[in-house]
């Protein structure tokens, strides 16, 4: 059984070497574990709490998405999406807000720290504190619970937020009498690599002491490395590796043999300027291929948008059915659903194990592109909407091939069955005379989509 692991990615600022070594590289490696169902999202709603610069928000979302993809994240393996493309998250946040104790939010570390600063400055306790900051823990809970994530990798400073998510989930489950949510667990990142910056302190945008990952190209990286502060020991004098920022950064990229050779060079008296050049060349060997991929991605924003929207469709295929269940649980029910007759069980045609359902693409008379989904016995199950671009139709076909019937959003609309992604009808089935026939069509479609997903595995 796969463990669902969910990670949020901050979307402000420009990625630097510390971000890559401490977060991006280990997360990309973890996503390749065949036992992990990895979800990676760009936390752009959270970014609004920290920044009111729309241009910065917009630019950083694409830069950071391109960074993760360039670093090796495979969007066909991991579900990679923007938080703001999942409307179920803010809706779930409101449902959770209505069962969340204000007293618990009063105890949140970030809010308490802001209050303490105001009191120390003899200001009103809540001066300058937005409701966004105050409600941050509930939004984070919605991020996690929308997908019923089992594990959430966090540093120790974020453990409280996972505990709050568990508390909120338990309150909701208890209030509405069902186990809607699994209890997420914090996956503590004890061994997170922390790189020193130009001044020896932790590399951080807050200290303005970073070495850029891609911005400025190779020259920008080399110029920053040459500014790293060192001691006054001259060429020929042995250098201390224990307290050397150069050695720490080198070790984060090098093999054990390379690290040992660099340590010998430092102990042997290599000059700091030469040592910085060695460090640059070693880091550049890893970064240059990624930078090339990054620049290619940034030159193709439409393609990157397709990747992110495909990830959002996969994510919504999981979140939307859950939120629909929660809406029903809290009483936000459809009158149509209340009055509809209960369908009798329908015997469905079995899907051949050796031959999955198939798509057939075609070009319409108006020049647009569409496709049909056929069952193994030849029955037409779906006809897609029209697309001006055949690549868009291809992305939708791929999405339908991976979501599976259990996670698909399929509903009756009038006398026919519709399939929805991201809240939009993307394909329709045939018309059926009554509720029982439509229920059978839904089951056949779910079975076909499950077969397609199984074939992908």
C-alpha positions in Angstrom: 0.0 0.0 0.0 1.3 3.4 -1.0 2.0 6.1 1.7 0.7 9.5 0.6 3.3 12.1 1.4 2.5 15.8 0.8 5.0 18.7 0.7 4.2 22.4 0.3 6.7 24.6 -1.5 7.2 28.3 -0.6 6.6 30.5 -3.7 8.4 33.7 -2.8 11.9 34.7 -3.7 14.6 33.2 -5.9 15.8 29.7 -5.2 19.4 29.4 -4.0 21.9 26.6 -3.3 20.6 26.2 0.3 17.1 25.6 -1.0 18.3 23.1 -3.4 20.4 21.1 -1.0 18.1 21.4 2.0 14.7 20.9 0.3 14.6 20.4 -3.5 17.1 17.6 -3.9 16.0 15.4 -1.0 12.3 15.8 -2.0 12.9 14.9 -5.6 14.8 11.8 -4.5 12.0 10.9 -2.1 9.4 11.2 -4.9 11.1 8.3 -6.7 10.3 5.8 -4.0 7.8 3.3 -5.5 6.0 3.0 -2.2 5.3 6.7 -2.0 2.4 8.6 -3.5 4.0 12.0 -3.6 2.1 15.3 -3.7 4.1 18.5 -4.2 2.3 21.8 -4.3 3.3 25.4 -4.6 1.9 27.2 -1.6 0.9 30.4 -3.5 -2.1 31.1 -1.2 0.3 31.1 1.7 2.6 33.4 -0.1 -0.1 36.1 -0.1 0.3 36.3 3.7 4.0 37.4 3.3 3.9 39.4 0.1 1.6 42.0 -1.4 3.6 42.4 -4.6 1.5 40.7 -7.4 4.4 40.7 -9.9 6.7 39.0 -7.5 4.1 36.4 -6.7 3.5 35.7 -10.4 7.1 35.5 -11.4 8.2 33.4 -8.4 5.5 30.7 -9.0 6.9 30.0 -12.5 10.6 30.2 -11.4 10.0 27.8 -8.5 8.0 25.4 -10.6 10.7 25.4 -13.3 13.4 24.9 -10.6 11.7 21.7 -9.2 11.1 20.3 -12.7 14.7 21.1 -13.7 16.0 19.4 -10.6 14.4 16.2 -11.7 10.8 16.1 -10.3 8.8 13.9 -12.7 5.2 15.2 -12.9 4.1 11.8 -14.2 5.3 10.2 -11.0 4.5 13.0 -8.4 1.3 15.0 -8.4 2.7 18.6 -8.9 0.3 21.5 -8.7 -0.4 25.0 -7.6 -2.4 25.4 -4.4 -4.5 28.2 -6.1 -5.6 25.8 -8.8 -7.5 23.7 -6.3 -10.7 25.5 -5.3 -11.6 22.7 -3.0 -8.8 23.8 -0.7 -10.3 27.2 0.3 -13.7 25.6 0.5 -12.5 22.9 2.8 -10.7 25.6 4.8 -14.0 27.2 5.5 -15.6 23.9 6.5 -12.7 23.3 8.9 -12.8 26.9 10.2 -16.3 26.3 11.4 -15.1 23.6 13.8 -11.8 25.1 14.8 -11.3 26.5 18.3 -10.2 30.2 18.4 -8.3 29.3 21.6 -6.1 26.8 19.6 -5.3 29.5 17.0 -4.4 31.9 19.7 -1.6 29.4 20.7 -0.1 29.2 17.2 3.6 30.0 17.4 3.7 32.5 14.5 0.7 34.5 15.9 2.1 34.5 19.4 5.5 35.7 18.2 3.8 38.6 16.4 1.8 39.5 19.4 4.9 39.3 21.7 6.7 41.7 19.3 3.8 44.2 19.4 3.6 44.0 23.2 7.4 44.5 23.5 7.1 47.6 21.3 4.2 48.8 23.4 1.8 48.6 20.5 -1.7 47.1 20.4 -1.3 43.3 20.7 -2.8 42.7 17.2 -1.3 45.7 15.4 -0.4 44.8 11.8 -1.5 41.2 12.2 -3.7 40.0 9.4 -6.4 37.4 9.5 -4.4 35.5 6.9 -1.5 35.0 9.4 -4.0 34.1 12.1 -5.8 31.5 9.9 -2.6 30.1 8.4 -2.9 26.8 10.5 -6.4 26.1 9.1 -5.3 26.7 5.5 -2.4 24.3 6.1 -4.8 21.7 7.6 -6.9 22.0 4.4 -3.9 21.5 2.2 -3.2 18.2 4.0 -6.7 16.9 4.7 -8.0 17.6 1.1 -5.9 14.7 0.1 -5.9 12.7 3.3 -2.1 12.7 3.3 -0.5 10.1 5.6 2.9 11.9 6.1 3.9 15.5 5.9 7.7 16.2 5.9 8.4 19.2 8.2 11.1 20.8 10.3 10.6 20.9 14.0 9.2 24.4 13.9 6.3 23.1 11.9 5.3 20.2 14.1 2.6 22.3 15.9 0.8 22.8 12.5 0.6 19.1 12.0 -0.8 18.6 15.5 -3.3 21.3 14.8 -4.4 19.6 11.5 -4.9 16.4 13.5 -6.9 18.2 16.1 -9.1 19.9 13.5 -9.6 16.6 11.6 -10.7 14.9 14.8 -13.1 17.7 15.7 -14.7 17.4 12.3 -14.9 13.6 12.4 -16.5 13.7 15.8 -18.9 16.5 15.0 -20.3 14.9 11.9 -20.0 11.3 13.0 -17.7 9.7 10.5 -14.0 9.1 9.8 -13.8 11.5 6.9 -10.1 12.2 7.5 -7.1 10.1 8.3 -4.8 11.5 10.9 -1.7 13.0 9.2 1.7 12.4 10.8 4.7 14.8 10.9 7.7 13.3 9.1 10.5 15.0 11.0 13.4 16.1 8.8 16.2 15.7 11.3 19.0 15.5 8.7 18.1 18.5 6.6 21.4 19.9 5.2 21.9 23.6 6.1 24.5 25.5 4.0 26.3 28.5 5.2 25.9 31.7 3.2 28.3 34.4 2.1 28.8 35.7 5.7 29.0 32.3 7.5 25.5 32.5 8.8 22.8 30.1 7.5 22.2 30.8 3.8 18.9 32.7 3.8 17.2 35.4 1.7 16.5 37.1 5.0 20.2 37.6 5.5 20.8 38.5 1.9 23.8 36.1 1.9 22.7 33.5 -0.7 24.4 31.9 -3.7 21.8 31.8 -6.5 21.0 28.5 -8.0 20.0 29.6 -11.6 19.6 33.4 -11.6 22.5 35.2 -13.2 23.8 32.0 -14.9 27.2 30.6 -14.2 28.7 34.1 -13.8 26.2 35.0 -11.1 27.0 31.8 -9.1 30.8 32.3 -9.5 30.6 36.0 -8.5 28.7 35.0 -5.3 31.0 32.2 -4.4 34.0 34.5 -4.8 32.4 36.8 -2.1 32.2 34.1 0.6 34.0 35.4 3.7 37.1 33.5 4.7 39.8 34.0 7.3 43.1 35.8 6.8 45.3 32.8 6.3 47.5 33.3 3.3 48.4 30.8 0.6 50.7 28.1 2.0 49.1 28.2 5.4 47.0 25.2 6.4 43.2 26.0 6.4 40.7 24.7 8.9 38.0 22.6 7.4 35.8 22.4 10.5 34.9 26.1 10.3 35.1 26.6 6.6 31.9 27.7 4.7 33.7 26.7 1.4 34.3 23.1 2.7 30.8 22.7 4.0 29.3 23.7 0.6 31.7 21.6 -1.3 30.9 18.6 0.8 27.2 19.0 0.0 27.9 18.4 -3.7 30.9 16.2 -3.8 31.6 12.4 -3.5 33.5 11.2 -0.4 36.7 10.9 -2.5 36.3 14.4 -3.8 35.6 15.7 -0.3 38.8 14.1 1.0 40.9 15.5 -1.8 39.5 19.0 -1.1 40.2 18.7 2.6 43.8 17.6 1.8 44.2 20.7 -0.4 42.9 23.0 2.3 45.1 21.4 5.0 48.0 21.7 2.5 47.7 25.5 2.2 45.7 26.1 -1.0 44.9 29.8 -1.4 41.4 30.9 -0.7 40.9 32.3 -4.2 42.0 29.0 -5.8 39.8 27.1 -3.3 36.8 29.2 -4.3 37.4 28.4 -7.9 37.6 24.7 -7.1 34.3 25.0 -5.2 32.6 26.8 -8.1 33.7 24.2 -10.7 32.4 21.3 -8.5 29.0 22.9 -7.9 28.7 24.1 -11.5 29.2 20.5 -12.7 25.9 19.6 -11.0 24.0 22.8 -11.6 24.9 23.5 -15.3 22.7 20.7 -16.7 19.8 21.7 -14.4 20.2 25.3 -15.4 19.9 24.4 -19.0 16.7 22.6 -18.3 15.5 25.5 -16.2 16.1 28.0 -19.0 14.4 25.8 -21.5 11.3 25.5 -19.2 11.2 29.3 -18.6 11.2 29.8 -22.4 8.1 27.6 -22.8 5.6 29.0 -20.2 2.6 27.5 -22.1 4.1 24.0 -21.8 4.9 24.6 -18.1 1.3 25.8 -17.6 0.0 22.5 -19.2 2.1 20.5 -16.7 0.8 22.4 -13.7 -2.9 22.2 -14.9 -2.5 18.5 -15.6 -1.2 18.1 -12.0 -4.1 20.2 -10.7 -6.6 17.9 -12.6 -5.0 14.8 -10.9 -5.2 16.5 -7.5 -8.8 17.7 -8.0 -9.9 14.2 -9.0 -9.0 13.3 -5.4 -10.1 16.4 -3.6 -13.4 17.1 -5.3 -15.2 13.8 -4.4 -14.0 14.3 -0.8 -15.3 17.9 -0.5 -18.6 16.8 -2.2 -18.9 14.2 0.6 -18.2 16.8 3.2 -20.7 19.2 1.8 -23.3 16.5 2.1 -22.2 15.7 5.7 -22.6 19.3 6.9 -26.0 19.7 5.1 -25.0 21.6 1.9 -27.0 19.0 -0.1 -28.5 19.2 -3.5 -32.3 19.1 -3.7 -32.0 17.0 -6.9 -30.0 14.4 -5.0 -32.6 14.3 -2.2 -35.5 13.7 -4.7 -33.8 11.3 -7.0 -34.9 7.6 -6.7 -32.5 5.1 -5.4 -31.0 3.1 -8.3 -31.2 -0.6 -8.2 -27.9 -2.5 -8.5 -26.8 -2.7 -12.1 -24.9 -5.6 -13.5 -22.0 -4.2 -15.5 -20.1 -5.8 -18.4 -16.8 -7.0 -17.2 -13.7 -5.4 -18.6 -11.3 -7.7 -20.3 -8.1 -8.1 -18.3 -5.9 -8.4 -21.4 -7.4 -5.5 -23.4 -8.1 -2.1 -21.7 -10.6 0.4 -23.1 -9.3 2.7 -25.8 -9.3 6.3 -27.0 -10.0 7.3 -30.6 -8.9 10.9 -31.6 -10.4 12.7 -34.5 -10.6 16.2 -36.0 -14.0 17.8 -36.2 -15.4 19.6 -39.3 -14.6 23.0 -37.7 -10.9 22.0 -37.4 -11.0 21.4 -33.6 -9.8 18.2 -32.0 -11.8 15.7 -29.9 -11.7 12.1 -28.8 -14.0 9.3 -27.8 -13.5 6.7 -25.1 -14.7 3.2 -26.0 -15.2 0.2 -23.7 -13.6 -3.1 -24.6 -16.8 -4.3 -26.2 -16.9 -1.2 -28.4 -19.5 0.8 -26.5 -18.9 4.5 -26.7 -18.6 5.8 -23.2 -17.5 9.4 -23.6 -17.1 12.1 -26.2 -14.7 14.9 -25.2 -15.3 18.6 -25.6 -13.5 20.4 -28.5 -9.9 21.6 -28.3 -8.2 24.1 -30.6 -4.8 22.6 -29.8 -4.3 18.8 -30.1 -1.8 18.9 -27.2 -4.6 20.0 -24.9 -6.6 17.0 -26.0 -3.6 14.8 -25.3 -3.1 16.2 -21.8 -6.7 15.4 -21.0 -6.4 11.8 -22.4 -3.3 11.3 -20.3 -5.1 12.6 -17.2 -8.1 10.3 -17.8 -5.7 7.4 -18.1 -4.2 8.0 -14.7 -7.0 9.2 -12.3 -8.9 5.9 -12.2 -12.7 5.6 -11.8 -12.7 5.9 -8.0 -11.2 9.3 -8.1 -13.0 10.6 -11.2 -15.8 13.2 -10.8 -18.7 11.7 -12.7 -22.3 12.9 -12.3 -25.7 12.9 -14.0 -26.5 16.2 -15.7 -30.0 16.1 -17.1 -30.5 12.9 -19.0 -26.8 12.2 -19.6 -23.6 11.4 -17.7 -20.8 14.0 -17.5 -17.2 13.8 -16.5 -15.7 16.8 -14.8 -12.1 17.9 -14.1 -11.3 21.1 -12.2 -15.1 21.7 -11.9 -15.5 21.8 -15.7 -17.3 19.3 -17.9 -14.6 17.9 -20.2 -16.6 14.9 -21.7 -20.1 13.6 -22.0 -21.7 10.2 -22.3 -24.8 9.2 -24.2 -28.3 10.1 -23.1 -30.2 7.6 -20.9 -34.0 7.4 -20.3 -34.0 7.0 -16.5 -32.0 7.2 -13.3 -31.2 3.5 -13.2 -29.8 3.5 -16.7 -27.6 6.5 -15.9 -26.4 4.8 -12.7 -25.3 1.8 -14.8 -23.5 4.2 -17.2 -21.6 5.7 -14.3 -20.5 2.3 -13.1 -19.4 1.2 -16.6 -17.4 4.5 -17.0 -15.8 4.1 -13.6 -14.8 0.5 -14.5 -13.3 1.6 -17.8 -11.3 4.4 -16.1 -10.0 2.0 -13.5 -8.9 -0.4 -16.3 -7.1 2.5 -18.0 -5.3 3.4 -14.8 -4.4 -0.2 -14.1 -2.9 -0.4 -17.6 -0.7 2.6 -16.9 0.8 0.8 -13.9 
